[in-house]
């Protein structure tokens, strides 16, 4: 039987939500930027990386460890 690691699952989901929120907030700030395309490209890469790390953490937490 494998035990789920709820801490990893919760932190992973929080990271995914935080990455989405950061992207949406920065999307509202993009029109005020000098170079909105470059800014959103950077924000998208950062948000994607954080969301990917969060997703991996949640999956590893769901798989769990042997007990």
C-alpha distance (Angstrom), angle and dihedral (degrees) to the residues before:
residue distance angle dihedral
X1 . . .
X2 3.79 . .
X3 3.79 123.7 .
X4 3.79 118.5 -140.5
X5 3.77 116.9 -129.8
X6 3.80 102.3 -134.0
X7 3.81 93.2 -174.2
X8 3.79 91.9 60.7
X9 3.79 91.6 45.5
X10 3.80 93.2 50.7
X11 3.82 94.5 45.2
X12 3.80 90.9 47.0
X13 3.79 92.5 52.0
X14 3.81 91.4 46.0
X15 3.81 89.7 52.8
X16 3.81 91.7 50.7
X17 3.82 91.7 49.7
X18 3.82 91.9 45.0
X19 3.81 91.4 50.9
X20 3.80 91.1 50.9
X21 3.79 91.9 47.2
X22 3.80 92.0 48.4
X23 3.80 90.4 51.3
X24 3.80 92.7 50.0
X25 3.82 93.4 46.9
X26 3.78 92.2 49.0
X27 3.80 90.4 47.4
X28 3.80 87.4 62.1
X29 3.80 90.5 51.8
X30 3.81 95.6 47.7
X31 3.83 97.2 87.8
X32 3.82 89.8 59.4
X33 3.81 93.0 53.5
X34 3.81 125.1 99.7
X35 3.82 90.7 -130.8
X36 3.82 108.9 22.1
X37 3.81 95.0 172.8
X38 3.78 93.7 56.2
X39 3.78 91.8 43.0
X40 3.79 93.7 51.8
X41 3.79 91.0 45.6
X42 3.81 89.6 56.0
X43 3.81 93.0 43.0
X44 3.80 90.7 49.4
X45 3.79 92.8 51.3
X46 3.79 91.8 48.5
X47 3.80 93.9 45.5
X48 3.79 91.4 47.3
X49 3.79 92.4 51.0
X50 3.80 93.3 48.9
X51 3.81 92.3 45.5
X52 3.81 90.1 48.9
X53 3.79 92.0 51.5
X54 3.80 89.9 48.0
X55 3.79 91.9 49.3
X56 3.80 91.8 50.8
X57 3.80 90.6 48.6
X58 3.81 91.3 51.4
X59 3.81 92.2 48.7
X60 3.81 92.6 48.0
X61 3.80 88.6 49.2
X62 3.81 91.1 50.9
X63 3.81 92.4 49.8
X64 3.78 90.1 50.7
X65 3.75 128.5 177.4
X66 3.75 135.1 -73.7
X67 3.74 115.5 -91.6
